[in-house]
Amino acid sequence: AGIGKSIDMIKKSDIVLLVLDAKEPVSTQDQQLAGFLRENTKSTIFVVNKWDLVEENSDEFRNEAKARIYADFPHLDFAPVIFVSAKTEYKIHQIFPLIFRAWEERHTIVPEADLKEFFKKATKEHRPSRGKGTMHPDVYAFHQLHNNPPMFEMMIKSNTSIHFSYVRYIENKLRERFGFFASPIVIKLTKLRRNIRP
């Protein structure tokens, strides 16, 4: 019943706080919920509770804990991690500013001219790499379809395909340049028939 209730709540939300227990290993249920969050393009913030019970609170220790979280939840590597204690109220006040920022950046609309300039630079730095097939892919256009969640479309030559790692590269470059804090980014690939350009 617990996971069903959580899924219903997630469906109604745009931003989800995924609360983990600092002293407990990640459960299968946590991982199932995380998969559901990614599939349903929800902005996500990891809240690690009971941080008052851990042995130390150094930067190194926190970074190790973050690395473990991202290893357990690879599809949510865009989600920030905050360490809190509901008992001592450690860093609790920082949660709401993160939610507001996540809400704002989930709604980001990149101006067309900025996106064009960004994509030209990104493809110049790293040419599109091909997926299956021998033809080198031609990318005709890249534009934003909508926000909440941020969704983009990459238009490529019909008989070619782009390697998923290249799509990932563009996603990382978008984050570097425009933020999209705590938000998943969707990039759709559209194949265009020969001689038809947008």
N, CA, C and O atoms as a DFTB+ gen file, in Angstrom:
792 C
 N C O
     1  1       0.834      -1.200       0.000
     2  2       0.000       0.000       0.000
     3  2       0.874       1.256       0.000
     4  3       0.529       2.264      -0.617
     5  1       2.026       1.181       0.711
     6  2       2.905       2.354       0.842
     7  2       3.387       2.893      -0.476
     8  3       3.319       4.098      -0.721
     9  1       3.883       2.002      -1.344
    10  2       4.435       2.452      -2.626
    11  2       3.326       2.954      -3.558
    12  3       3.534       3.896      -4.324
    13  1       2.151       2.323      -3.489
    14  2       0.998       2.760      -4.298
    15  2       0.604       4.184      -3.960
    16  3       0.323       4.994      -4.843
    17  1       0.589       4.477      -2.674
    18  2       0.243       5.821      -2.185
    19  2       1.290       6.833      -2.667
    20  3       0.955       7.930      -3.113
    21  1       2.566       6.437      -2.567
    22  2       3.652       7.313      -3.016
    23  2       3.534       7.607      -4.505
    24  3       3.727       8.745      -4.933
    25  1       3.215       6.577      -5.300
    26  2       3.090       6.750      -6.752
    27  2       1.944       7.713      -7.083
    28  3       2.072       8.551      -7.975
    29  1       0.831       7.590      -6.364
    30  2      -0.300       8.511      -6.565
    31  2       0.108       9.951      -6.279
    32  3      -0.262      10.867      -7.013
    33  1       0.875      10.142      -5.204
    34  2       1.338      11.489      -4.829
    35  2       2.296      12.037      -5.886
    36  3       2.231      13.210      -6.253
    37  1       3.190      11.160      -6.372
    38  2       4.169      11.576      -7.384
    39  2       3.460      12.036      -8.652
    40  3       3.836      13.047      -9.246
    41  1       2.438      11.297      -9.064
    42  2       1.699      11.632     -10.295
    43  2       1.138      13.055     -10.244
    44  3       1.052      13.741     -11.263
    45  1       0.756      13.486      -9.032
    46  2       0.145      14.815      -8.875
    47  2       1.181      15.929      -8.709
    48  3       0.829      17.108      -8.687
    49  1       2.449      15.558      -8.592
    50  2       3.493      16.547      -8.272
    51  2       4.405      16.837      -9.457
    52  3       4.535      16.024     -10.372
    53  1       5.035      18.010      -9.427
    54  2       6.085      18.347     -10.397
    55  2       7.461      18.170      -9.766
    56  3       8.428      17.800     -10.432
    57  1       7.525      18.448      -8.450
    58  2       8.800      18.356      -7.718
    59  2       8.616      17.381      -6.566
    60  3       7.642      17.457      -5.817
    61  1       9.573      16.461      -6.437
    62  2       9.461      15.428      -5.405
    63  2      10.716      15.425      -4.537
    64  3      11.835      15.470      -5.048
    65  1      10.519      15.370      -3.225
    66  2      11.632      15.201      -2.292
    67  2      11.726      13.710      -1.990
    68  3      10.802      13.124      -1.425
    69  1      12.838      13.105      -2.368
    70  2      13.026      11.673      -2.099
    71  2      13.834      11.566      -0.808
    72  3      15.038      11.824      -0.791
    73  1      13.157      11.184       0.268
    74  2      13.785      11.171       1.597
    75  2      14.454       9.815       1.844
    76  3      13.822       8.761       1.764
    77  1      15.748       9.881       2.147
    78  2      16.512       8.673       2.466
    79  2      16.962       8.747       3.921
    80  3      17.127       9.835       4.471
    81  1      17.158       7.597       4.534
    82  2      17.621       7.528       5.920
    83  2      19.145       7.375       5.904
    84  3      19.671       6.433       5.311
    85  1      19.843       8.296       6.554
    86  2      21.310       8.295       6.544
    87  2      21.905       7.005       7.109
    88  3      23.026       6.636       6.759
    89  1      21.169       6.325       7.971
    90  2      21.702       5.127       8.633
    91  2      21.221       3.812       8.010
    92  3      21.650       2.731       8.414
    93  1      20.330       3.917       7.027
    94  2      19.762       2.690       6.437
    95  2      20.241       2.514       5.005
    96  3      20.434       3.503       4.298
    97  1      20.438       1.270       4.561
    98  2      20.778       1.063       3.147
    99  2      19.574       1.409       2.262
   100  3      18.429       1.385       2.713
   101  1      19.850       1.723       1.021
   102  2      18.781       2.068       0.069
   103  2      17.920       0.828      -0.167
   104  3      18.443      -0.265      -0.382
   105  1      16.614       1.002      -0.125
   106  2      15.710      -0.143      -0.308
   107  2      15.309      -0.296      -1.777
   108  3      15.457       0.626      -2.580
   109  1      14.808      -1.466      -2.099
   110  2      14.307      -1.734      -3.455
   111  2      13.161      -0.787      -3.755
   112  3      13.007      -0.320      -4.884
   113  1      12.356      -0.505      -2.734
   114  2      11.214       0.396      -2.897
   115  2      11.696       1.801      -3.282
   116  3      11.107       2.449      -4.146
   117  1      12.774       2.265      -2.631
   118  2      13.355       3.576      -2.981
   119  2      13.758       3.588      -4.454
   120  3      13.510       4.557      -5.171
   121  1      14.383       2.495      -4.892
   122  2      14.862       2.428      -6.279
   123  2      13.702       2.346      -7.278
   124  3      13.777       2.891      -8.379
   125  1      12.634       1.657      -6.876
   126  2      11.441       1.594      -7.733
   127  2      10.826       2.983      -7.888
   128  3      10.436       3.390      -8.982
   129  1      10.749       3.697      -6.769
   130  2      10.202       5.060      -6.804
   131  2      11.068       5.972      -7.666
   132  3      10.560       6.796      -8.426
   133  1      12.389       5.811      -7.534
   134  2      13.321       6.632      -8.313
   135  2      13.120       6.400      -9.807
   136  3      13.123       7.346     -10.594
   137  1      12.944       5.140     -10.190
   138  2      12.694       4.811     -11.600
   139  2      11.415       5.459     -12.091
   140  3      11.351       5.968     -13.210
   141  1      10.399       5.436     -11.246
   142  2       9.108       6.045     -11.581
   143  2       9.251       7.564     -11.744
   144  3       8.645       8.161     -12.634
   145  1      10.060       8.175     -10.873
   146  2      10.300       9.631     -10.945
   147  2      10.929      10.002     -12.281
   148  3      10.522      10.971     -12.921
   149  1      11.935       9.215     -12.701
   150  2      12.643       9.513     -13.955
   151  2      11.724       9.314     -15.155
   152  3      11.688      10.137     -16.070
   153  1      10.987       8.215     -15.136
   154  2      10.064       7.925     -16.244
   155  2       9.003       9.012     -16.384
   156  3       8.570       9.324     -17.493
   157  1       8.591       9.578     -15.270
   158  2       7.524      10.585     -15.274
   159  2       8.061      12.023     -15.224
   160  3       7.331      12.969     -14.928
   161  1       9.347      12.153     -15.518
   162  2      10.036      13.457     -15.638
   163  2       9.710      14.438     -14.494
   164  3       9.291      15.573     -14.721
   165  1       9.915      13.961     -13.281
   166  2       9.696      14.813     -12.112
   167  2      11.018      15.442     -11.669
   168  3      12.060      14.788     -11.687
   169  1      10.966      16.703     -11.277
   170  2      12.140      17.309     -10.650
   171  2      12.316      16.628      -9.300
   172  3      11.339      16.340      -8.608
   173  1      13.571      16.372      -8.929
   174  2      13.823      15.557      -7.729
   175  2      14.920      16.165      -6.870
   176  3      15.929      16.651      -7.380
   177  1      14.712      16.131      -5.571
   178  2      15.735      16.541      -4.607
   179  2      15.884      15.394      -3.601
   180  3      14.906      14.959      -2.993
   181  1      17.112      14.913      -3.436
   182  2      17.364      13.891      -2.410
   183  2      17.504      14.583      -1.061
   184  3      18.309      15.502      -0.908
   185  1      16.719      14.139      -0.086
   186  2      16.828      14.672       1.275
   187  2      17.304      13.518       2.155
   188  3      16.564      12.566       2.403
   189  1      18.554      13.617       2.625
   190  2      19.106      12.554       3.470
   191  2      18.877      12.954       4.927
   192  3      19.522      13.866       5.444
   193  1      17.954      12.260       5.574
   194  2      17.564      12.599       6.946
   195  2      18.414      11.827       7.970
   196  3      19.133      10.890       7.621
   197  1      18.312      12.242       9.235
   198  2      19.027      11.630      10.372
   199  2      20.539      11.827      10.243
   200  3      21.328      10.983      10.666
   201  1      20.923      12.956       9.653
   202  2      22.343      13.240       9.472
   203  2      23.025      13.493      10.817
   204  3      24.251      13.453      10.913
   205  1      22.217      13.755      11.865
   206  2      22.773      13.942      13.216
   207  2      23.361      12.634      13.767
   208  3      24.147      12.658      14.714
   209  1      22.977      11.492      13.173
   210  2      23.440      10.197      13.688
   211  2      24.729       9.697      13.026
   212  3      25.291       8.689      13.453
   213  1      25.203      10.404      11.978
   214  2      26.415       9.922      11.299
   215  2      27.663      10.312      12.093
   216  3      27.657      11.255      12.885
   217  1      28.722       9.558      11.854
   218  2      29.960       9.716      12.639
   219  2      30.662      11.053      12.377
   220  3      31.222      11.655      13.293
   221  1      30.627      11.509      11.128
   222  2      31.314      12.770      10.841
   223  2      30.536      13.574       9.813
   224  3      29.618      13.059       9.174
   225  1      30.912      14.859       9.655
   226  2      30.174      15.730       8.743
   227  2      31.150      16.549       7.893
   228  3      30.904      17.722       7.610
   229  1      32.251      15.925       7.490
   230  2      33.246      16.644       6.678
   231  2      32.777      16.692       5.222
   232  3      31.900      15.927       4.820
   233  1      33.368      17.594       4.435
   234  2      33.047      17.684       2.996
   235  2      33.313      16.351       2.317
   236  3      32.531      15.886       1.487
   237  1      34.439      15.748       2.690
   238  2      34.854      14.478       2.082
   239  2      33.802      13.385       2.340
   240  3      33.431      12.632       1.440
   241  1      33.337      13.324       3.589
   242  2      32.349      12.318       3.977
   243  2      31.031      12.544       3.221
   244  3      30.404      11.597       2.747
   245  1      30.623      13.824       3.119
   246  2      29.386      14.155       2.388
   247  2      29.527      13.811       0.907
   248  3      28.593      13.292       0.297
   249  1      30.693      14.100       0.332
   250  2      30.916      13.789      -1.083
   251  2      30.888      12.290      -1.347
   252  3      30.390      11.840      -2.379
   253  1      31.431      11.517      -0.400
   254  2      31.381      10.049      -0.522
   255  2      29.932       9.558      -0.463
   256  3      29.530       8.668      -1.212
   257  1      29.158      10.162       0.448
   258  2      27.739       9.787       0.595
   259  2      26.974      10.133      -0.690
   260  3      26.132       9.358      -1.141
   261  1      27.273      11.303      -1.277
   262  2      26.630      11.696      -2.551
   263  2      26.972      10.713      -3.661
   264  3      26.102      10.294      -4.424
   265  1      28.252      10.349      -3.742
   266  2      28.699       9.405      -4.782
   267  2      27.963       8.076      -4.651
   268  3      27.600       7.462      -5.655
   269  1      27.741       7.629      -3.407
   270  2      27.009       6.365      -3.180
   271  2      25.555       6.489      -3.650
   272  3      24.999       5.569      -4.249
   273  1      24.955       7.652      -3.361
   274  2      23.554       7.887      -3.770
   275  2      23.442       7.839      -5.293
   276  3      22.545       7.193      -5.835
   277  1      24.358       8.527      -5.982
   278  2      24.296       8.539      -7.451
   279  2      24.602       7.165      -8.046
   280  3      24.119       6.834      -9.129
   281  1      25.402       6.369      -7.343
   282  2      25.662       4.993      -7.804
   283  2      24.398       4.145      -7.659
   284  3      24.119       3.291      -8.500
   285  1      23.631       4.388      -6.582
   286  2      22.378       3.653      -6.351
   287  2      21.237       4.143      -7.243
   288  3      20.326       3.386      -7.581
   289  1      21.305       5.440      -7.623
   290  2      20.235       6.044      -8.432
   291  2      20.827       6.715      -9.678
   292  3      20.741       7.936      -9.814
   293  1      21.423       5.938     -10.587
   294  2      22.114       6.552     -11.731
   295  2      21.223       7.411     -12.629
   296  3      21.710       8.349     -13.260
   297  1      19.931       7.105     -12.693
   298  2      19.033       7.877     -13.570
   299  2      18.631       9.214     -12.952
   300  3      18.000      10.045     -13.606
   301  1      19.001       9.412     -11.690
   302  2      18.662      10.683     -11.030
   303  2      19.915      11.497     -10.721
   304  3      19.982      12.197      -9.711
   305  1      20.908      11.395     -11.607
   306  2      22.163      12.098     -11.323
   307  2      22.048      13.619     -11.456
   308  3      22.996      14.343     -11.153
   309  1      20.884      14.102     -11.911
   310  2      20.635      15.548     -11.990
   311  2      20.065      16.099     -10.679
   312  3      19.943      17.312     -10.512
   313  1      19.717      15.201      -9.751
   314  2      19.038      15.620      -8.517
   315  2      20.043      16.062      -7.451
   316  3      20.961      15.310      -7.124
   317  1      19.880      17.273      -6.904
   318  2      20.780      17.698      -5.829
   319  2      20.530      16.884      -4.556
   320  3      19.456      16.311      -4.371
   321  1      21.533      16.846      -3.693
   322  2      21.432      16.093      -2.433
   323  2      21.600      17.073      -1.277
   324  3      22.541      17.867      -1.258
   325  1      20.677      17.013      -0.308
   326  2      20.818      17.850       0.897
   327  2      20.790      16.927       2.117
   328  3      19.974      16.009       2.197
   329  1      21.691      17.185       3.060
   330  2      21.779      16.380       4.288
   331  2      21.126      17.158       5.417
   332  3      21.507      18.294       5.700
   333  1      20.136      16.542       6.061
   334  2      19.364      17.251       7.098
   335  2      19.159      16.361       8.324
   336  3      19.455      15.166       8.316
   337  1      18.644      16.991       9.370
   338  2      18.181      16.230      10.534
   339  2      16.865      16.851      10.978
   340  3      16.826      17.998      11.425
   341  1      15.789      16.082      10.851
   342  2      14.474      16.575      11.282
   343  2      14.484      16.768      12.800
   344  3      13.794      17.641      13.327
   345  1      15.271      15.949      13.495
   346  2      15.328      15.988      14.968
   347  2      15.997      17.274      15.461
   348  3      15.454      17.969      16.320
   349  1      17.185      17.590      14.912
   350  2      17.917      18.774      15.397
   351  2      17.644      20.009      14.527
   352  3      18.122      21.104      14.824
   353  1      16.861      19.816      13.437
   354  2      16.538      20.856      12.450
   355  2      17.759      21.327      11.656
   356  3      17.747      22.414      11.079
   357  1      18.804      20.511      11.631
   358  2      20.005      20.840      10.859
   359  2      19.651      20.959       9.368
   360  3      19.157      20.014       8.753
   361  1      19.913      22.124       8.816
   362  2      19.717      22.450       7.383
   363  2      18.280      22.330       6.871
   364  3      18.053      22.406       5.663
   365  1      17.314      22.146       7.761
   366  2      15.913      22.036       7.334
   367  2      15.482      23.305       6.588
   368  3      14.729      23.233       5.617
   369  1      15.964      24.466       7.049
   370  2      15.587      25.762       6.446
   371  2      16.065      25.891       4.995
   372  3      15.599      26.765       4.264
   373  1      16.994      25.021       4.578
   374  2      17.517      25.116       3.206
   375  2      16.650      24.378       2.181
   376  3      16.842      24.523       0.974
   377  1      15.701      23.592       2.672
   378  2      14.890      22.792       1.743
   379  2      13.995      23.669       0.864
   380  3      13.930      23.468      -0.349
   381  1      13.301      24.645       1.474
   382  2      12.352      25.452       0.691
   383  2      13.019      26.278      -0.405
   384  3      12.498      26.329      -1.520
   385  1      14.164      26.936      -0.129
   386  2      14.835      27.640      -1.237
   387  2      15.197      26.700      -2.402
   388  3      15.160      27.104      -3.564
   389  1      15.546      25.448      -2.079
   390  2      15.860      24.483      -3.140
   391  2      14.613      24.154      -3.966
   392  3      14.686      24.017      -5.187
   393  1      13.465      24.029      -3.283
   394  2      12.208      23.737      -3.980
   395  2      11.851      24.892      -4.917
   396  3      11.460      24.669      -6.063
   397  1      11.990      26.134      -4.422
   398  2      11.671      27.305      -5.249
   399  2      12.575      27.366      -6.471
   400  3      12.124      27.670      -7.575
   401  1      13.862      27.074      -6.262
   402  2      14.815      27.097      -7.380
   403  2      14.469      26.000      -8.396
   404  3      14.509      26.221      -9.606
   405  1      14.129      24.824      -7.880
   406  2      13.763      23.701      -8.761
   407  2      12.527      24.061      -9.597
   408  3      12.459      23.757     -10.788
   409  1      11.561      24.708      -8.957
   410  2      10.324      25.115      -9.649
   411  2      10.634      26.109     -10.772
   412  3      10.142      25.987     -11.893
   413  1      11.465      27.094     -10.430
   414  2      11.829      28.139     -11.390
   415  2      12.553      27.538     -12.607
   416  3      12.217      27.834     -13.753
   417  1      13.552      26.689     -12.330
   418  2      14.397      26.188     -13.411
   419  2      13.701      25.103     -14.238
   420  3      14.065      24.867     -15.390
   421  1      12.710      24.453     -13.652
   422  2      11.894      23.490     -14.401
   423  2      11.090      24.215     -15.484
   424  3      10.748      23.634     -16.514
   425  1      10.795      25.487     -15.233
   426  2       9.982      26.286     -16.157
   427  2      10.823      27.133     -17.121
   428  3      10.282      27.971     -17.843
   429  1      12.141      26.917     -17.132
   430  2      13.027      27.706     -17.995
   431  2      12.658      27.558     -19.468
   432  3      12.480      26.451     -19.976
   433  1      12.551      28.699     -20.134
   434  2      12.407      28.706     -21.598
   435  2      13.644      29.411     -22.135
   436  3      13.894      30.574     -21.818
   437  1      14.414      28.701     -22.948
   438  2      15.644      29.281     -23.491
   439  2      15.298      30.085     -24.741
   440  3      14.674      29.548     -25.656
   441  1      15.687      31.359     -24.804
   442  2      15.416      32.134     -26.019
   443  2      16.016      31.449     -27.247
   444  3      17.133      30.932     -27.203
   445  1      15.259      31.454     -28.335
   446  2      15.646      30.759     -29.570
   447  2      17.061      31.113     -30.042
   448  3      17.829      30.238     -30.443
   449  1      17.390      32.398     -29.990
   450  2      18.715      32.846     -30.457
   451  2      19.826      32.260     -29.587
   452  3      20.867      31.846     -30.097
   453  1      19.598      32.226     -28.254
   454  2      20.587      31.664     -27.322
   455  2      20.778      30.169     -27.574
   456  3      21.892      29.649     -27.508
   457  1      19.669      29.491     -27.863
   458  2      19.721      28.051     -28.084
   459  2      20.481      27.730     -29.381
   460  3      21.245      26.768     -29.450
   461  1      20.250      28.554     -30.391
   462  2      20.925      28.377     -31.689
   463  2      22.436      28.548     -31.523
   464  3      23.229      27.754     -32.030
   465  1      22.811      29.603     -30.799
   466  2      24.229      29.908     -30.559
   467  2      24.862      28.794     -29.714
   468  3      25.990      28.373     -29.971
   469  1      24.120      28.325     -28.703
   470  2      24.590      27.249     -27.827
   471  2      24.858      25.977     -28.639
   472  3      25.909      25.351     -28.502
   473  1      23.888      25.606     -29.488
   474  2      23.987      24.339     -30.219
   475  2      25.110      24.379     -31.259
   476  3      25.804      23.387     -31.483
   477  1      25.272      25.537     -31.881
   478  2      26.347      25.711     -32.870
   479  2      27.711      25.485     -32.202
   480  3      28.583      24.808     -32.745
   481  1      27.865      26.068     -31.016
   482  2      29.117      25.956     -30.260
   483  2      29.342      24.504     -29.790
   484  3      30.443      23.966     -29.910
   485  1      28.284      23.887     -29.258
   486  2      28.387      22.515     -28.735
   487  2      28.747      21.521     -29.828
   488  3      29.554      20.621     -29.601
   489  1      28.157      21.672     -31.015
   490  2      28.434      20.728     -32.108
   491  2      29.804      20.998     -32.741
   492  3      30.414      20.106     -33.331
   493  1      30.273      22.237     -32.611
   494  2      31.606      22.568     -33.123
   495  2      32.668      21.934     -32.217
   496  3      33.669      21.400     -32.693
   497  1      32.427      22.004     -30.906
   498  2      33.362      21.427     -29.923
   499  2      33.407      19.906     -30.030
   500  3      34.456      19.291     -29.841
   501  1      32.252      19.305     -30.337
   502  2      32.162      17.845     -30.385
   503  2      31.138      17.474     -31.457
   504  3      29.932      17.635     -31.266
   505  1      31.637      16.978     -32.583
   506  2      30.749      16.623     -33.695
   507  2      29.795      15.498     -33.301
   508  3      30.166      14.622     -32.520
   509  1      28.567      15.509     -33.834
   510  2      27.638      14.413     -33.522
   511  2      28.246      13.066     -33.881
   512  3      28.775      12.887     -34.977
   513  1      28.167      12.114     -32.947
   514  2      28.709      10.776     -33.202
   515  2      27.574       9.852     -33.608
   516  3      26.447       9.977     -33.130
   517  1      27.893       8.920     -34.499
   518  2      26.812       8.089     -35.033
   519  2      26.461       6.923     -34.118
   520  3      27.285       6.423     -33.352
   521  1      25.222       6.522     -34.230
   522  2      24.756       5.339     -33.509
   523  2      24.925       4.149     -34.420
   524  3      26.015       3.931     -34.950
   525  1      23.869       3.364     -34.617
   526  2      23.939       2.220     -35.521
   527  2      23.979       2.723     -36.965
   528  3      23.335       3.715     -37.308
   529  1      24.729       2.037     -37.786
   530  2      24.785       2.443     -39.195
   531  2      26.113       3.103     -39.514
   532  3      26.896       3.428     -38.621
   533  1      26.350       3.293     -40.790
   534  2      27.655       3.796     -41.215
   535  2      27.629       5.273     -41.571
   536  3      28.666       5.936     -41.568
   537  1      26.449       5.786     -41.877
   538  2      26.336       7.200     -42.276
   539  2      26.582       8.121     -41.098
   540  3      26.089       7.877     -39.997
   541  1      27.345       9.184     -41.328
   542  2      27.556      10.147     -40.254
   543  2      26.301      11.014     -40.121
   544  3      25.778      11.487     -41.130
   545  1      25.810      11.233     -38.904
   546  2      24.550      11.976     -38.767
   547  2      24.698      13.463     -39.073
   548  3      25.691      14.094     -38.709
   549  1      23.695      14.003     -39.746
   550  2      23.593      15.449     -39.954
   551  2      22.509      15.952     -39.018
   552  3      21.401      15.416     -39.003
   553  1      22.822      16.980     -38.236
   554  2      21.798      17.564     -37.372
   555  2      21.329      18.855     -38.036
   556  3      22.121      19.770     -38.263
   557  1      20.036      18.919     -38.344
   558  2      19.495      20.073     -39.044
   559  2      19.063      21.196     -38.103
   560  3      19.204      22.377     -38.422
   561  1      18.539      20.818     -36.952
   562  2      18.018      21.854     -36.046
   563  2      17.902      21.314     -34.630
   564  3      17.858      20.106     -34.399
   565  1      17.853      22.243     -33.699
   566  2      17.675      21.894     -32.284
   567  2      16.826      22.993     -31.665
   568  3      17.209      24.163     -31.690
   569  1      15.686      22.630     -31.115
   570  2      14.865      23.668     -30.487
   571  2      14.092      23.130     -29.284
   572  3      13.974      21.921     -29.088
   573  1      13.576      24.054     -28.492
   574  2      12.827      23.673     -27.290
   575  2      11.356      23.509     -27.638
   576  3      10.746      24.401     -28.226
   577  1      10.797      22.375     -27.274
   578  2       9.379      22.107     -27.538
   579  2       8.506      22.733     -26.458
   580  3       7.522      23.410     -26.754
   581  1       8.880      22.496     -25.192
   582  2       8.168      23.156     -24.087
   583  2       8.953      23.021     -22.794
   584  3      10.040      22.445     -22.765
   585  1       8.383      23.564     -21.725
   586  2       9.036      23.468     -20.412
   587  2       8.092      22.727     -19.457
   588  3       6.982      22.342     -19.825
   589  1       8.564      22.541     -18.232
   590  2       7.773      21.875     -17.181
   591  2       7.269      20.495     -17.621
   592  3       6.056      20.305     -17.716
   593  1       8.144      19.535     -17.890
   594  2       9.611      19.568     -17.816
   595  2      10.231      20.118     -19.114
   596  3       9.566      20.163     -20.150
   597  1      11.506      20.536     -19.053
   598  2      12.169      21.026     -20.251
   599  2      12.299      19.921     -21.301
   600  3      12.844      18.850     -21.034
   601  1      11.785      20.208     -22.500
   602  2      11.828      19.212     -23.570
   603  2      12.363      19.846     -24.850
   604  3      11.913      20.914     -25.266
   605  1      13.323      19.176     -25.461
   606  2      13.969      19.683     -26.669
   607  2      13.831      18.662     -27.790
   608  3      13.588      17.479     -27.553
   609  1      13.992      19.150     -29.015
   610  2      13.933      18.268     -30.175
   611  2      15.186      18.479     -31.018
   612  3      15.570      19.607     -31.329
   613  1      15.812      17.356     -31.377
   614  2      16.969      17.391     -32.259
   615  2      16.542      16.753     -33.574
   616  3      16.118      15.598     -33.607
   617  1      16.659      17.524     -34.665
   618  2      16.237      17.014     -35.965
   619  2      17.446      16.505     -36.731
   620  3      18.397      17.248     -36.976
   621  1      17.404      15.224     -37.110
   622  2      18.557      14.617     -37.780
   623  2      18.149      14.007     -39.129
   624  3      16.974      13.759     -39.398
   625  1      19.155      13.782     -39.948
   626  2      18.951      13.194     -41.276
   627  2      18.286      11.823     -41.149
   628  3      18.604      11.051     -40.244
   629  1      17.366      11.532     -42.057
   630  2      16.490      10.355     -41.913
   631  2      17.193       9.006     -41.802
   632  3      16.812       8.188     -40.966
   633  1      18.202       8.757     -42.620
   634  2      18.785       7.412     -42.610
   635  2      20.019       7.307     -41.707
   636  3      20.881       6.453     -41.914
   637  1      20.090       8.180     -40.712
   638  2      21.218       8.139     -39.769
   639  2      20.682       8.030     -38.340
   640  3      19.490       8.214     -38.093
   641  1      21.571       7.733     -37.422
   642  2      21.152       7.751     -36.008
   643  2      22.291       8.335     -35.179
   644  3      23.462       8.270     -35.552
   645  1      21.905       8.903     -34.051
   646  2      22.893       9.544     -33.170
   647  2      23.132       8.659     -31.964
   648  3      22.194       8.087     -31.409
   649  1      24.374       8.547     -31.562
   650  2      24.721       7.716     -30.414
   651  2      24.152       8.344     -29.138
   652  3      24.163       9.565     -28.979
   653  1      23.657       7.495     -28.231
   654  2      23.031       8.022     -26.997
   655  2      24.008       8.875     -26.182
   656  3      23.600       9.798     -25.477
   657  1      25.311       8.555     -26.288
   658  2      26.293       9.327     -25.515
   659  2      26.356      10.773     -25.995
   660  3      26.689      11.678     -25.229
   661  1      26.029      10.983     -27.282
   662  2      26.036      12.354     -27.816
   663  2      24.835      13.136     -27.275
   664  3      24.946      14.323     -26.969
   665  1      23.701      12.465     -27.161
   666  2      22.502      13.090     -26.586
   667  2      22.799      13.480     -25.136
   668  3      22.395      14.542     -24.663
   669  1      23.511      12.597     -24.452
   670  2      23.914      12.840     -23.064
   671  2      24.861      14.048     -22.969
   672  3      24.763      14.864     -22.052
   673  1      25.763      14.136     -23.925
   674  2      26.702      15.269     -23.985
   675  2      25.937      16.590     -24.131
   676  3      26.245      17.567     -23.449
   677  1      24.931      16.614     -25.028
   678  2      24.129      17.833     -25.233
   679  2      23.361      18.169     -23.953
   680  3      23.256      19.335     -23.573
   681  1      22.830      17.142     -23.295
   682  2      22.105      17.361     -22.026
   683  2      23.028      18.010     -20.991
   684  3      22.645      18.981     -20.339
   685  1      24.237      17.476     -20.841
   686  2      25.191      18.036     -19.875
   687  2      25.572      19.462     -20.218
   688  3      25.718      20.303     -19.332
   689  1      25.735      19.738     -21.526
   690  2      26.071      21.096     -21.975
   691  2      24.919      22.067     -21.692
   692  3      25.144      23.216     -21.313
   693  1      23.688      21.592     -21.878
   694  2      22.507      22.423     -21.568
   695  2      22.495      22.804     -20.084
   696  3      22.207      23.944     -19.720
   697  1      22.816      21.822     -19.242
   698  2      22.843      22.091     -17.795
   699  2      23.937      23.108     -17.447
   700  3      23.723      24.033     -16.663
   701  1      25.115      22.908     -18.053
   702  2      26.234      23.832     -17.817
   703  2      25.856      25.263     -18.158
   704  3      26.185      26.201     -17.432
   705  1      25.158      25.411     -19.273
   706  2      24.869      26.751     -19.798
   707  2      23.601      27.375     -19.210
   708  3      23.574      28.571     -18.920
   709  1      22.539      26.558     -19.033
   710  2      21.241      27.132     -18.661
   711  2      20.695      26.672     -17.303
   712  3      19.648      27.157     -16.873
   713  1      21.377      25.754     -16.624
   714  2      20.945      25.344     -15.287
   715  2      20.055      24.118     -15.273
   716  3      20.543      22.988     -15.252
   717  1      18.747      24.340     -15.283
   718  2      17.760      23.256     -15.137
   719  2      17.977      22.482     -13.842
   720  3      17.927      21.252     -13.822
   721  1      18.218      23.224     -12.756
   722  2      18.473      22.663     -11.432
   723  2      17.383      21.676     -11.028
   724  3      16.196      22.002     -11.054
   725  1      17.797      20.468     -10.657
   726  2      16.918      19.402     -10.126
   727  2      15.937      18.833     -11.152
   728  3      15.110      17.982     -10.824
   729  1      16.034      19.309     -12.387
   730  2      15.047      18.890     -13.386
   731  2      15.615      17.902     -14.404
   732  3      16.753      18.050     -14.851
   733  1      14.823      16.899     -14.766
   734  2      15.248      16.055     -15.883
   735  2      15.108      16.857     -17.179
   736  3      14.300      17.783     -17.262
   737  1      15.896      16.496     -18.180
   738  2      15.790      17.136     -19.495
   739  2      15.442      16.038     -20.492
   740  3      16.066      14.977     -20.507
   741  1      14.446      16.302     -21.317
   742  2      14.038      15.331     -22.334
   743  2      14.527      15.838     -23.688
   744  3      14.265      16.982     -24.060
   745  1      15.242      14.980     -24.423
   746  2      15.673      15.339     -25.776
   747  2      15.093      14.308     -26.743
   748  3      15.458      13.132     -26.712
   749  1      14.185      14.772     -27.601
   750  2      13.554      13.888     -28.588
   751  2      14.343      13.956     -29.890
   752  3      14.799      15.024     -30.298
   753  1      14.495      12.815     -30.530
   754  2      15.173      12.778     -31.824
   755  2      14.129      12.598     -32.919
   756  3      13.328      11.664     -32.884
   757  1      14.148      13.503     -33.890
   758  2      13.214      13.411     -35.002
   759  2      14.004      13.253     -36.293
   760  3      14.904      14.042     -36.583
   761  1      13.660      12.225     -37.066
   762  2      14.367      12.008     -38.334
   763  2      13.596      12.711     -39.457
   764  3      12.377      12.587     -39.574
   765  1      14.334      13.440     -40.263
   766  2      13.713      14.168     -41.370
   767  2      14.026      13.473     -42.689
   768  3      15.141      13.005     -42.917
   769  1      13.018      13.418     -43.546
   770  2      13.243      12.851     -44.876
   771  2      14.190      13.747     -45.648
   772  3      14.286      14.943     -45.373
   773  1      14.873      13.187     -46.590
   774  2      15.842      13.939     -47.382
   775  2      15.219      15.185     -47.990
   776  3      14.054      15.180     -48.388
   777  1      15.989      16.229     -48.056
   778  2      15.599      17.513     -48.681
   779  2      14.526      18.283     -47.919
   780  3      14.113      19.360     -48.350
   781  1      14.075      17.745     -46.801
   782  2      13.086      18.512     -46.027
   783  2      13.811      19.060     -44.806
   784  3      14.208      18.310     -43.914
   785  1      13.972      20.342     -44.780
   786  2      14.613      20.980     -43.637
   787  2      13.635      21.925     -42.971
   788  3      12.789      22.515     -43.643
   789  1      13.738      22.079     -41.652
   790  2      12.792      22.970     -40.966
   791  2      13.024      24.422     -41.346
   792  3      12.319      25.307     -40.863
